[in-house]
């Protein structure tokens, strides 16, 4: 049950501008890989090293959805809004709004085929997969940002919006904030590891355990 606005928050935004404003250096390579997955095999190699057949995209900064109902009681299922908005100058003001990028739980099926290009899509940067058991001290799963071994770039991917199952809250695994320069704007980029807070809500406690 996904709902997106009828009109995008940004229309005809260049691919480079998207990558820069969202601090997503892996966006364009991930977009090429996604388009590759939709093409016949004989055409994929050329696209991976060449130019995309378009240079502009419409961009939405948030969407609404209702997670899967686990039980008969619909009151236990929260309606959620997931945001991915870069900082911007506020209208009629010189002040700058802060960027916001929510974290989510994504369904991964390694055998699934790529969705058609008409499907609403999202660019995500990955964290490590959950281990088989949570942390023995707090009962939470520990995750780390996934980065390229060659250049340290965050590993990202284009996915169907429908693969997003629920939002989640990450808690820094370290309580040492002093000297790290962490802020609400940069903590997802600078903190080396997090715990997934499964006490965030009743629904989260039922789904992340």
N, CA, C and O of each residue as an XYZ file, in Angstrom:
836
protein
N       0.847     -1.194      0.000
C       0.000      0.000      0.000
C       0.883      1.244      0.000
O       1.141      1.818      1.058
N       1.345      1.663     -1.170
C       2.280      2.775     -1.313
C       1.555      3.984     -1.887
O       0.770      3.868     -2.828
N       1.829      5.142     -1.304
C       1.249      6.382     -1.816
C       2.356      7.401     -2.031
O       3.113      7.708     -1.111
N       2.447      7.927     -3.254
C       3.384      9.007     -3.533
C       2.593     10.190     -4.078
O       1.507     10.019     -4.630
N       3.140     11.382     -3.921
C       2.457     12.584     -4.381
C       2.265     12.549     -5.896
O       3.056     11.952     -6.626
N       1.212     13.193     -6.342
C       0.925     13.227     -7.777
C       2.024     13.945     -8.538
O       2.370     13.562     -9.656
N       2.574     14.995     -7.925
C       3.624     15.777     -8.576
C       4.937     15.624     -7.801
O       4.917     15.623     -6.570
N       6.067     15.495     -8.484
C       7.360     15.334     -7.804
C       7.774     16.606     -7.077
O       7.327     17.702     -7.416
N       8.628     16.450     -6.082
C       9.153     17.607     -5.366
C      10.155     18.377     -6.216
O      10.292     19.592     -6.075
N      10.849     17.675     -7.092
C      11.777     18.315     -8.027
C      11.565     17.700     -9.406
O      11.595     16.480     -9.564
N      11.353     18.548    -10.388
C      11.109     18.056    -11.744
C      12.344     18.250    -12.616
O      13.057     19.247    -12.508
N      12.570     17.284    -13.468
C      13.636     17.360    -14.469
C      14.961     17.805    -13.852
O      15.580     18.772    -14.298
N      15.378     17.080    -12.824
C      16.645     17.370    -12.152
C      17.743     16.539    -12.793
O      17.559     15.345    -13.033
N      18.875     17.154    -13.069
C      19.955     16.432    -13.744
C      20.523     15.341    -12.846
O      20.481     15.447    -11.620
N      21.050     14.302    -13.464
C      21.600     13.179    -12.700
C      22.748     13.630    -11.807
O      22.856     13.191    -10.662
N      23.604     14.505    -12.325
C      24.726     14.996    -11.519
C      24.235     15.830    -10.340
O      24.793     15.748     -9.246
N      23.198     16.629    -10.556
C      22.649     17.442     -9.465
C      22.035     16.556     -8.384
O      22.150     16.855     -7.196
N      21.388     15.472     -8.792
C      20.828     14.526     -7.817
C      21.944     13.921     -6.972
O      21.852     13.873     -5.745
N      22.997     13.461     -7.640
C      24.115     12.841     -6.924
C      24.774     13.823     -5.961
O      25.151     13.450     -4.850
N      24.913     15.085     -6.389
C      25.575     16.086     -5.550
C      24.705     16.516     -4.375
O      25.181     16.564     -3.241
N      23.442     16.827     -4.629
C      22.592     17.350     -3.557
C      22.266     16.288     -2.517
O      22.052     16.609     -1.348
N      22.227     15.031     -2.930
C      21.932     13.943     -1.993
C      23.208     13.276     -1.460
O      23.139     12.286     -0.731
N      24.371     13.828     -1.830
C      25.649     13.239     -1.401
C      25.676     11.747     -1.700
O      25.954     10.920     -0.831
N      25.378     11.427     -2.958
C      25.260     10.029     -3.385
C      26.173      9.770     -4.579
O      25.699      9.690     -5.712
N      27.486      9.637     -4.337
C      28.418      9.430     -5.450
C      28.173      8.149     -6.225
O      28.595      8.031     -7.376
N      27.493      7.183     -5.609
C      27.242      5.919     -6.294
C      25.934      5.883     -7.060
O      25.570      4.846     -7.615
N      25.216      7.012     -7.097
C      23.883      7.010     -7.709
C      23.919      6.687     -9.202
O      23.196      5.801     -9.658
N      24.746      7.390     -9.959
C      24.763      7.180    -11.415
C      25.261      5.780    -11.776
O      24.642      5.131    -12.618
N      26.358      5.280    -11.175
C      26.746      3.885    -11.458
C      25.643      2.886    -11.108
O      25.429      1.922    -11.842
N      24.939      3.108     -9.990
C      23.851      2.199     -9.608
C      22.707      2.270    -10.608
O      22.067      1.259    -10.899
N      22.449      3.460    -11.132
C      21.390      3.623    -12.128
C      21.742      2.870    -13.409
O      20.877      2.254    -14.031
N      23.008      2.920    -13.797
C      23.447      2.167    -14.984
C      23.274      0.663    -14.771
O      22.824     -0.051    -15.667
N      23.633      0.196    -13.584
C      23.481     -1.235    -13.294
C      22.017     -1.646    -13.333
O      21.679     -2.727    -13.815
N      21.151     -0.775    -12.822
C      19.726     -1.110    -12.823
C      19.185     -1.166    -14.249
O      18.471     -2.103    -14.605
N      19.519     -0.172    -15.063
C      19.073     -0.177    -16.462
C      19.633     -1.398    -17.178
O      18.954     -2.011    -18.001
N      20.879     -1.748    -16.859
C      21.491     -2.952    -17.438
C      20.649     -4.190    -17.177
O      20.486     -5.043    -18.050
N      20.116     -4.276    -15.965
C      19.365     -5.474    -15.583
C      18.066     -5.616    -16.370
O      17.468     -6.692    -16.385
N      17.626     -4.548    -17.022
C      16.397     -4.585    -17.811
C      16.650     -4.855    -19.288
O      15.715     -5.097    -20.052
N      17.924     -4.813    -19.687
C      18.269     -4.938    -21.103
C      18.677     -6.360    -21.459
O      19.084     -7.128    -20.586
N      18.572     -6.716    -22.737
C      19.135     -7.994    -23.191
C      20.629     -8.038    -22.895
O      21.297     -7.004    -22.917
N      21.153     -9.217    -22.619
C      22.544     -9.347    -22.183
C      23.537     -8.756    -23.176
O      24.573     -8.230    -22.767
N      23.247     -8.830    -24.450
C      24.208     -8.352    -25.444
C      24.390     -6.832    -25.411
O      25.351     -6.309    -25.974
N      23.457     -6.117    -24.744
C      23.541     -4.664    -24.711
C      24.046     -4.119    -23.379
O      24.293     -2.919    -23.261
N      24.202     -4.974    -22.386
C      24.504     -4.488    -21.041
C      25.916     -3.942    -20.902
O      26.121     -2.945    -20.209
N      26.875     -4.557    -21.532
C      28.263     -4.125    -21.361
C      28.470     -2.715    -21.884
O      29.189     -1.921    -21.278
N      27.838     -2.403    -23.012
C      28.002     -1.080    -23.600
C      27.463      0.010    -22.677
O      28.070      1.075    -22.566
N      26.340     -0.238    -22.019
C      25.754      0.769    -21.148
C      26.576      0.966    -19.884
O      26.660      2.083    -19.374
N      27.179     -0.092    -19.370
C      27.916      0.010    -18.114
C      29.101      0.959    -18.218
O      29.521      1.535    -17.215
N      29.641      1.126    -19.412
C      30.787      2.019    -19.589
C      30.421      3.264    -20.392
O      31.252      4.158    -20.555
N      29.205      3.333    -20.888
C      28.786      4.444    -21.725
C      27.871      5.406    -20.999
O      27.850      5.460    -19.770
N      27.109      6.168    -21.781
C      26.211      7.182    -21.233
C      24.785      6.647    -21.164
O      24.368      5.827    -21.983
N      24.063      7.120    -20.187
C      22.656      6.761    -20.081
C      21.856      7.472    -21.169
O      22.256      8.545    -21.622
N      20.739      6.895    -21.592
C      19.943      7.505    -22.666
C      19.099      8.689    -22.192
O      18.288      9.208    -22.960
N      19.274      9.122    -20.949
C      18.550     10.281    -20.421
C      19.460     10.984    -19.427
O      20.395     10.379    -18.903
N      19.194     12.250    -19.166
C      20.032     13.038    -18.255
C      19.235     13.703    -17.145
O      19.815     14.318    -16.249
N      17.900     13.585    -17.193
C      17.043     14.247    -16.215
C      16.069     13.252    -15.597
O      15.624     12.312    -16.257
N      15.745     13.467    -14.325
C      14.761     12.631    -13.635
C      13.889     13.499    -12.732
O      14.332     14.536    -12.237
N      12.657     13.070    -12.524
C      11.812     13.665    -11.494
C      12.139     13.004    -10.160
O      12.391     11.800    -10.102
N      12.133     13.795     -9.091
C      12.556     13.296     -7.778
C      11.474     13.573     -6.733
O      10.975     14.692     -6.617
N      11.125     12.540     -5.982
C      10.226     12.664     -4.831
C      11.053     12.570     -3.549
O      11.999     11.786     -3.472
N      10.696     13.367     -2.549
C      11.452     13.400     -1.294
C      10.835     12.554     -0.192
O      11.462     12.347      0.847
N       9.634     12.068     -0.396
C       9.046     11.176      0.603
C       7.900     10.394     -0.015
O       7.373     10.755     -1.067
N       7.527      9.320      0.659
C       6.350      8.554      0.264
C       5.709      7.971      1.517
O       6.347      7.868      2.565
N       4.452      7.595      1.397
C       3.705      7.014      2.508
C       3.374      5.559      2.192
O       3.157      5.196      1.036
N       3.338      4.746      3.221
C       2.943      3.356      3.010
C       2.482      2.744      4.327
O       2.744      3.273      5.407
N       1.800      1.630      4.208
C       1.364      0.870      5.374
C       2.066     -0.477      5.362
O       1.880     -1.245      4.419
N       2.865     -0.794      6.374
C       3.556     -2.090      6.416
C       2.575     -3.259      6.440
O       1.380     -3.089      6.684
N       3.110     -4.436      6.181
C       2.293     -5.649      6.169
C       1.665     -5.875      7.538
O       2.336     -5.763      8.564
N       0.382     -6.191      7.548
C      -0.338     -6.474      8.789
C      -0.021     -7.899      9.243
O      -0.331     -8.866      8.547
N       0.597     -8.015     10.412
C       1.000     -9.336     10.901
C      -0.151    -10.098     11.540
O      -0.176    -11.329     11.533
N      -1.092     -9.362     12.084
C      -2.206     -9.990     12.787
C      -3.518     -9.378     12.304
O      -3.524     -8.541     11.402
N      -4.608     -9.792     12.898
C      -5.922     -9.297     12.490
C      -6.177     -7.869     12.955
O      -7.008     -7.165     12.382
N      -5.466     -7.444     13.988
C      -5.690     -6.114     14.553
C      -4.933     -5.067     13.743
O      -3.717     -4.937     13.880
N      -5.637     -4.329     12.909
C      -4.997     -3.337     12.048
C      -4.433     -2.166     12.841
O      -3.596     -1.424     12.327
N      -4.875     -1.985     14.087
C      -4.389     -0.867     14.896
C      -2.918     -1.015     15.248
O      -2.264     -0.038     15.614
N      -2.392     -2.236     15.139
C      -0.983     -2.465     15.447
C      -0.063     -2.076     14.294
O       1.157     -2.058     14.460
N      -0.627     -1.765     13.130
C       0.175     -1.451     11.956
C       0.218      0.062     11.763
O      -0.796      0.664     11.409
N       1.372      0.687     11.990
C       1.448      2.143     11.855
C       1.552      2.562     10.388
O       2.215      1.896      9.592
N       0.902      3.654     10.040
C       1.101      4.242      8.715
C       2.398      5.028      8.761
O       2.610      5.816      9.683
N       3.260      4.830      7.794
C       4.597      5.392      7.868
C       4.878      6.350      6.718
O       4.310      6.236      5.632
N       5.771      7.299      6.990
C       6.291      8.209      5.970
C       7.805      8.055      5.962
O       8.450      8.185      7.002
N       8.363      7.783      4.811
C       9.813      7.665      4.661
C      10.302      8.865      3.862
O       9.780      9.164      2.788
N      11.307      9.548      4.396
C      11.812     10.769      3.766
C      13.260     10.605      3.320
O      14.060      9.933      3.970
N      13.569     11.232      2.200
C      14.944     11.327      1.703
C      15.076     12.688      1.045
O      14.959     12.820     -0.173
N      15.322     13.695      1.867
C      15.293     15.076      1.395
C      16.629     15.765      1.642
O      17.116     15.770      2.773
N      17.230     16.348      0.607
C      18.474     17.098      0.804
C      18.191     18.441      1.458
O      17.044     18.886      1.492
N      19.223     19.085      1.975
C      19.049     20.423      2.540
C      18.692     21.401      1.425
O      19.084     21.216      0.273
N      17.950     22.434      1.780
C      17.528     23.410      0.774
C      17.234     24.736      1.449
O      17.020     24.793      2.659
N      17.224     25.809      0.653
C      16.880     27.130      1.158
C      15.368     27.223      1.292
O      14.641     26.940      0.340
N      14.890     27.619      2.468
C      13.458     27.727      2.694
C      12.881     28.887      1.894
O      13.538     29.908      1.692
N      11.649     28.715      1.445
C      10.969     29.771      0.703
C      10.789     31.007      1.592
O      10.495     30.896      2.782
N      10.972     32.196      0.981
C      10.810     33.476      1.680
C      11.713     33.579      2.906
O      11.382     34.255      3.881
N      12.853     32.902      2.842
C      13.781     32.936      3.971
C      15.183     32.612      3.479
O      15.359     31.922      2.475
N      16.181     33.121      4.202
C      17.567     32.827      3.870
C      18.089     31.625      4.658
O      19.217     31.180      4.448
N      17.273     31.112      5.552
C      17.699     29.968      6.353
C      17.660     28.690      5.526
O      16.928     28.594      4.540
N      18.444     27.728      5.935
C      18.583     26.477      5.187
C      17.979     25.327      5.983
O      18.302     25.139      7.155
N      17.110     24.566      5.350
C      16.535     23.403      6.026
C      17.565     22.282      6.085
O      18.420     22.174      5.206
N      17.485     21.454      7.113
C      18.417     20.344      7.258
C      18.006     19.177      6.367
O      16.823     18.962      6.100
N      18.988     18.447      5.924
C      18.695     17.243      5.144
C      18.133     16.169      6.069
O      18.374     16.181      7.276
N      17.386     15.250      5.487
C      16.851     14.133      6.273
C      16.802     12.884      5.406
O      16.225     12.880      4.318
N      17.419     11.833      5.911
C      17.415     10.548      5.213
C      17.042      9.458      6.209
O      17.820      9.125      7.103
N      15.857      8.913      6.045
C      15.373      7.876      6.954
C      15.987      6.525      6.613
O      16.362      6.265      5.469
N      16.083      5.676      7.620
C      16.583      4.317      7.417
C      15.409      3.345      7.403
O      14.400      3.561      8.075
N      15.553      2.281      6.633
C      14.432      1.359      6.416
C      14.911     -0.089      6.403
O      16.097     -0.369      6.232
N      13.969     -0.990      6.585
C      14.195     -2.424      6.424
C      13.738     -2.803      5.021
O      12.633     -2.451      4.606
N      14.588     -3.522      4.291
C      14.306     -3.858      2.894
C      14.260     -5.367      2.725
O      15.101     -6.089      3.260
N      13.280     -5.834      1.984
C      13.179     -7.250      1.650
C      14.177     -7.561      0.551
O      14.157     -6.928     -0.504
N      15.050     -8.531      0.789
C      16.054     -8.920     -0.202
C      15.744    -10.315     -0.707
O      15.625    -11.262      0.071
N      15.614    -10.428     -2.013
C      15.416    -11.718     -2.668
C      16.426    -11.809     -3.795
O      16.238    -11.209     -4.853
N      17.499    -12.559     -3.574
C      18.582    -12.628     -4.551
C      18.150    -13.246     -5.867
O      18.832    -13.085     -6.879
N      17.025    -13.952     -5.870
C      16.568    -14.601     -7.088
C      15.491    -13.805     -7.816
O      15.031    -14.209     -8.884
N      15.090    -12.672     -7.239
C      14.018    -11.889     -7.852
C      14.503    -11.204     -9.118
O      15.659    -10.787     -9.204
N      13.617    -11.089    -10.100
C      13.939    -10.379    -11.322
C      13.717     -8.887    -11.109
O      12.944     -8.480    -10.242
N      14.405     -8.077    -11.910
C      14.258     -6.638    -11.793
C      12.853     -6.212    -12.192
O      12.244     -6.776    -13.101
N      12.355     -5.196    -11.486
C      11.020     -4.690    -11.792
C      11.066     -3.830    -13.039
O      12.118     -3.298    -13.396
N       9.938     -3.694    -13.696
C       9.856     -2.859    -14.885
C      10.164     -1.413    -14.529
O       9.977     -0.986    -13.390
N      10.636     -0.666    -15.519
C      11.074      0.702    -15.280
C       9.931      1.624    -14.851
O      10.186      2.689    -14.289
N       8.664      1.235    -15.107
C       7.533      2.079    -14.709
C       7.278      2.030    -13.206
O       6.566      2.884    -12.676
N       7.842      1.053    -12.516
C       7.648      0.919    -11.074
C       8.342      2.063    -10.343
O       9.463      2.417    -10.708
N       7.709      2.666     -9.306
C       8.416      3.679     -8.510
C       9.700      3.090     -7.931
O       9.701      1.980     -7.398
N      10.782      3.839     -8.040
C      12.092      3.339     -7.638
C      12.705      4.218     -6.554
O      12.322      5.375     -6.378
N      13.662      3.644     -5.836
C      14.398      4.389     -4.818
C      15.870      4.034     -4.924
O      16.226      2.899     -5.244
N      16.728      5.020     -4.650
C      18.159      4.739     -4.516
C      18.464      4.626     -3.028
O      18.154      5.534     -2.257
N      19.066      3.523     -2.630
C      19.405      3.305     -1.222
C      20.896      3.018     -1.099
O      21.512      2.463     -2.008
N      21.461      3.403      0.031
C      22.820      2.972      0.367
C      22.698      1.921      1.461
O      21.898      2.056      2.387
N      23.500      0.880      1.338
C      23.323     -0.316      2.156
C      24.060     -0.260      3.494
O      25.102      0.379      3.639
N      23.475     -0.951      4.447
C      24.169     -1.356      5.667
C      24.350     -2.870      5.596
O      23.727     -3.542      4.775
N      25.200     -3.391      6.456
C      25.438     -4.834      6.465
C      24.160     -5.586      6.822
O      23.279     -5.049      7.493
N      24.071     -6.824      6.369
C      22.911     -7.651      6.710
C      22.962     -8.042      8.191
O      24.021     -8.049      8.818
N      21.800     -8.362      8.718
C      21.748     -8.830     10.105
C      22.530    -10.131     10.246
O      22.524    -10.975      9.350
N      23.198    -10.279     11.377
C      23.806    -11.562     11.705
C      22.711    -12.531     12.151
O      21.551    -12.147     12.300
N      23.089    -13.767     12.357
C      22.088    -14.791     12.701
C      21.470    -14.562     14.075
O      20.342    -14.982     14.334
N      22.217    -13.890     14.958
C      21.696    -13.605     16.302
C      22.006    -12.154     16.653
O      23.003    -11.607     16.181
N      21.157    -11.515     17.482
C      21.422    -10.135     17.892
C      22.520    -10.061     18.944
O      23.026    -11.084     19.405
N      22.875     -8.850     19.312
C      23.880     -8.631     20.347
C      23.408     -9.233     21.667
O      22.249     -9.074     22.050
N      24.299     -9.916     22.350
C      23.912    -10.635     23.569
C      23.597     -9.694     24.732
O      22.892    -10.084     25.662
N      24.107     -8.461     24.693
C      23.903     -7.540     25.813
C      22.593     -6.766     25.723
O      21.913     -6.573     26.731
N      22.238     -6.322     24.523
C      21.044     -5.476     24.417
C      19.939     -6.064     23.543
O      18.861     -5.479     23.430
N      20.195     -7.207     22.929
C      19.171     -7.850     22.111
C      18.906     -7.176     20.782
O      17.905     -7.469     20.128
N      19.798     -6.266     20.367
C      19.630     -5.563     19.099
C      20.644     -6.058     18.073
O      21.722     -6.536     18.428
N      20.287     -5.938     16.807
C      21.209     -6.310     15.734
C      22.149     -5.145     15.434
O      21.730     -3.989     15.368
N      23.424     -5.473     15.255
C      24.438     -4.458     14.962
C      24.685     -4.431     13.457
O      24.859     -5.477     12.831
N      24.701     -3.233     12.880
C      24.936     -3.085     11.443
C      26.005     -2.023     11.209
O      26.239     -1.153     12.048
N      26.641     -2.118     10.054
C      27.660     -1.157      9.654
C      27.373     -0.674      8.238
O      26.820     -1.426      7.436
N      27.740      0.575      7.913
C      27.590      1.032      6.533
C      28.416      0.157      5.595
O      29.565     -0.168      5.896
N      27.840     -0.221      4.475
C      28.555     -1.024      3.478
C      29.278     -0.081      2.523
O      28.656      0.775      1.894
N      30.587     -0.242      2.421
C      31.381      0.629      1.553
C      32.231     -0.213      0.614
O      32.526     -1.376      0.890
N      32.615      0.395     -0.493
C      33.465     -0.276     -1.466
C      34.852     -0.502     -0.882
O      35.433      0.407     -0.290
N      35.378     -1.698     -1.043
C      36.712     -2.009     -0.528
C      37.792     -1.249     -1.283
O      38.876     -1.022     -0.745
N      37.515     -0.854     -2.518
C      38.533     -0.209     -3.347
C      38.667      1.287     -3.076
O      39.779      1.814     -3.069
N      37.538      1.981     -2.851
C      37.627      3.434     -2.688
C      36.822      3.989     -1.514
O      36.795      5.203     -1.312
N      36.175      3.135     -0.745
C      35.431      3.593      0.420
C      34.106      4.254      0.129
O      33.475      4.798      1.035
N      33.668      4.220     -1.124
C      32.388      4.819     -1.499
C      31.233      3.986     -0.945
O      31.278      2.758     -1.016
N      30.203      4.624     -0.395
C      29.042      3.857      0.089
C      28.446      3.003     -1.025
O      28.284      3.467     -2.153
N      28.125      1.763     -0.704
C      27.531      0.871     -1.700
C      26.031      1.115     -1.773
O      25.319      1.021     -0.772
N      25.567      1.431     -2.976
C      24.158      1.733     -3.154
C      23.538      0.916     -4.262
O      24.230      0.214     -5.000
N      22.220      1.014     -4.374
C      21.502      0.238     -5.383
C      20.149      0.889     -5.658
O      19.550      1.500     -4.773
N      19.681      0.750     -6.888
C      18.328      1.152     -7.250
C      17.403     -0.034     -6.984
O      17.649     -1.138     -7.470
N      16.346      0.194     -6.215
C      15.419     -0.890     -5.879
C      13.976     -0.437     -6.114
O      13.702      0.763     -6.098
N      13.051     -1.373     -6.331
C      11.631     -1.011     -6.371
C      11.190     -0.491     -5.004
O      11.597     -1.024     -3.972
N      10.371      0.532     -5.001
C       9.889      1.101     -3.748
C       9.153      0.057     -2.910
O       9.149      0.125     -1.680
N       8.539     -0.896     -3.579
C       7.765     -1.930     -2.880
C       8.637     -2.884     -2.074
O       8.113     -3.640     -1.257
N       9.963     -2.870     -2.281
C      10.858     -3.714     -1.489
C      11.063     -3.172     -0.074
O      11.547     -3.890      0.801
N      10.700     -1.917      0.149
C      10.834     -1.321      1.477
C       9.688     -1.807      2.351
O       8.520     -1.589      2.030
N      10.023     -2.465      3.454
C       9.020     -3.102      4.296
C       8.599     -2.264      5.499
O       7.437     -2.307      5.902
N       9.521     -1.508      6.074
C       9.193     -0.669      7.224
C      10.356      0.266      7.498
O      11.482      0.021      7.065
N      10.074      1.338      8.222
C      11.153      2.217      8.649
C      11.824      1.608      9.877
O      11.284      0.693     10.500
N      12.995      2.116     10.219
C      13.684      1.623     11.415
C      14.501      2.750     12.025
O      14.809      3.744     11.367
N      14.840      2.578     13.283
C      15.644      3.561     14.005
C      17.016      2.964     14.304
O      17.117      1.859     14.836
N      18.064      3.698     13.960
C      19.425      3.258     14.252
C      19.974      4.031     15.443
O      19.794      5.244     15.550
N      20.642      3.318     16.330
C      21.251      3.903     17.519
C      22.760      3.716     17.407
O      23.210      2.587     17.212
N      23.566      4.785     17.524
C      25.023      4.619     17.451
C      25.505      3.573     18.447
O      25.090      3.570     19.606
N      26.375      2.691     17.991
C      26.865      1.636     18.881
C      27.881      2.164     19.874
O      28.213      1.487     20.847
N      28.378      3.370     19.635
C      29.328      3.996     20.550
C      28.661      5.179     21.230
O      27.936      5.941     20.591
N      28.904      5.332     22.520
C      28.359      6.472     23.262
C      29.350      7.632     23.313
O      29.075      8.657     23.936
N      30.497      7.474     22.661
C      31.542      8.502     22.679
C      31.279      9.524     21.574
O      31.767      9.380     20.453
N      30.506     10.553     21.902
C      30.156     11.567     20.908
C      31.214     12.657     20.800
O      31.369     13.259     19.738
N      31.941     12.920     21.874
C      32.881     14.035     21.885
C      34.043     13.777     20.931
O      34.618     12.689     20.899
N      34.366     14.794     20.169
C      35.509     14.706     19.260
C      35.217     14.016     17.950
O      36.078     13.979     17.071
N      34.017     13.464     17.793
C      33.683     12.776     16.550
C      33.059     13.693     15.510
O      33.018     13.359     14.326
N      32.578     14.841     15.949
C      31.947     15.769     15.024
C      30.611     15.283     14.500
O      30.169     15.710     13.433
N      29.960     14.389     15.244
C      28.676     13.853     14.783
C      27.568     14.881     14.969
O      27.480     15.538     16.007
N      26.733     15.010     13.960
C      25.530     15.825     14.038
C      24.388     15.023     13.425
O      24.601     13.953     12.855
N      23.179     15.551     13.549
C      22.035     14.856     12.947
C      22.159     14.794     11.431
O      21.564     13.927     10.792
N      22.936     15.716     10.852
C      23.110     15.737      9.394
C      24.107     14.703      8.893
O      23.964     14.188      7.784
N      25.128     14.390      9.712
C      26.216     13.562      9.180
C      26.431     12.236      9.893
O      27.319     11.473      9.516
N      25.636     11.949     10.915
C      25.943     10.768     11.727
C      25.851      9.465     10.936
O      26.616      8.536     11.194
N      24.932      9.381      9.982
C      24.825      8.148      9.189
C      26.072      7.923      8.345
O      26.390      6.787      7.993
N      26.784      9.011      8.019
C      28.006      8.900      7.224
C      29.241      8.690      8.085
O      30.192      8.040      7.652
N      29.240      9.233      9.302
C      30.454      9.242     10.113
C      30.523      8.144     11.171
O      31.610      7.663     11.490
N      29.384      7.745     11.715
C      29.406      6.719     12.763
C      29.723      5.358     12.134
O      29.105      4.993     11.135
N      30.673      4.601     12.696
C      31.094      3.349     12.060
C      30.137      2.180     12.238
O      30.200      1.221     11.468
N      29.248      2.230     13.232
C      28.351      1.092     13.470
C      27.139      1.549     14.277
O      27.197      2.522     15.029
N      26.041      0.815     14.097
C      24.785      1.154     14.767
C      24.106     -0.111     15.278
O      24.401     -1.222     14.836
N      23.186      0.090     16.226
C      22.245     -0.958     16.603
C      20.878     -0.595     16.034
O      20.490      0.574     16.037
N      20.147     -1.600     15.545
C      18.782     -1.391     15.067
C      17.847     -1.490     16.263
O      17.746     -2.543     16.893
N      17.171     -0.400     16.573
C      16.340     -0.327     17.775
C      15.032     -1.094     17.577
O      14.098     -0.590     16.954
N      14.974     -2.305     18.108
C      13.744     -3.092     17.965
C      12.718     -2.780     19.054
O      11.677     -3.431     19.133
N      13.015     -1.779     19.897
C      12.042     -1.303     20.882
C      11.365     -0.015     20.417
O      10.684      0.651     21.197
N      11.551      0.328     19.166
C      10.999      1.563     18.614
C       9.478      1.603     18.711
O       8.898      2.646     19.012
N       8.841      0.481     18.458
C       7.382      0.400     18.513
C       6.982     -1.058     18.725
O       7.811     -1.962     18.627
N       5.711     -1.267     19.016
C       5.215     -2.632     19.176
C       5.389     -3.417     17.881
O       5.758     -4.591     17.898
N       5.119     -2.755     16.761
C       5.248     -3.422     15.461
C       6.705     -3.807     15.196
O       6.986     -4.913     14.735
N       7.626     -2.890     15.490
C       9.049     -3.174     15.281
C       9.515     -4.323     16.160
O      10.305     -5.163     15.728
N       9.027     -4.360     17.389
C       9.416     -5.440     18.298
C       8.948     -6.793     17.778
O       9.586     -7.815     18.029
N       7.835     -6.797     17.054
C       7.302     -8.042     16.505
C       8.023     -8.477     15.232
O       8.024     -9.661     14.897
N       8.633     -7.534     14.524
C       9.235     -7.858     13.225
C      10.751     -7.974     13.264
O      11.334     -8.648     12.416
N      11.400     -7.332     14.227
C      12.868     -7.373     14.329
C      13.225     -8.006     15.661
O      13.167     -7.350     16.702
N      13.591     -9.262     15.631
C      13.891     -9.967     16.878
C      14.936    -11.039     16.622
O      15.330    -11.750     17.546
